[in-house]
């Protein structure tokens, strides 16, 4: 097996997390009372319950590097996540960052920011 890291993110409600991420292609690979693992192709996200989390003050961030940023972005948008500057969830369109990478941003139901980064 290849060495790797997997982010572990907070979830106020694991059922809501499954529904949210499932709407754009993530499937449950493990579900327990205290842990959730979702996978979409080679991407994997893990979640732990944090029912008292305030999404407005959440500080979790995760970088997701993909070969098809536009395709992923379109799937997320098609699931109903709005492009807006406020609220949870929300999307921010891709742009070229000062370091040269092309990045879009997804803020999920729990205030976690996912940096959606186009692989070079």
Secondary structure by P-SEA (a helix, b strand, c coil): cccbbbbbbbbccaaaaaaaaaacbbbbccccccbbbbbcccbbbbbbbbccccccccbbbbbbbbccaaaaaaaaaaacccccccccccccccccccccccbbbbbccccbbbbccccc
